[in-house]
């Protein structure tokens, strides 16, 4: 775990480096003595974890944490401070933990063991499996996580994205969606791409047409005949007659 230590006191940085030696999975890749240096080091070193002092020159730890949280993949943050009165403000920026100086080795060990979903590795994996997708409504640019998407439908030279609670036009073609979201999507018709995780089964109506059964919606999304056998074979999807 790549770790950046940020503190304006050299002795405090040295102590944290010594304590980290007891945790071989955590390697100090850099140090910073103020907020400005911290932001530069995060950009250059891309640490998984920042041990961050709060009261420092050149930008206090709280403002640094706020800026780090705007990154697409922010590092985990553990505040390390001599001032317990900052605790309430600190937790408003969602740190992984809050340690008081002088740092107790057992307390540090507990904080590191509880990092869990705060780590960069976990967030990167989450970003890969459940990325953001942007769309525009009027002059407002919005985004949602991909697991909220049901399907994409090409209609009248535009692509409509249907998601939990609404729909919107996206600035991507179906081909671009397939290229960008790869294994997360499934082409079921020349004019439709599904969120693969929402595909529950296949329905056949009285006219022998096939439709996708999509979780979260009763919309009838047609499946081309060419795709039906492939879906049954590759994804073990069952066919239900809708008569």
Secondary structure, DSSP 8 states (H G I E B T S, - for coil): -EEEEE-S-HHHHHHHHHHHTT-TT-EEEEEESSHHHHHHHHHHH--SEEEE-SS-SSS-HHHHHHHHTTSTT--EEEEEES-GGGHHHHHTT--SEEEESS--HHHHHHHHHT-GGGSHHHHHHHHHHS-EEEEEETTEEEEEEGGGEEEEEEETTEEEEEETTEEEEES--HHHHHHHHGGGEEEEETTEEEEGGGEEEEEEETTS-EEEEETT----EEE-HHHHHHHHHHH---EEEE-
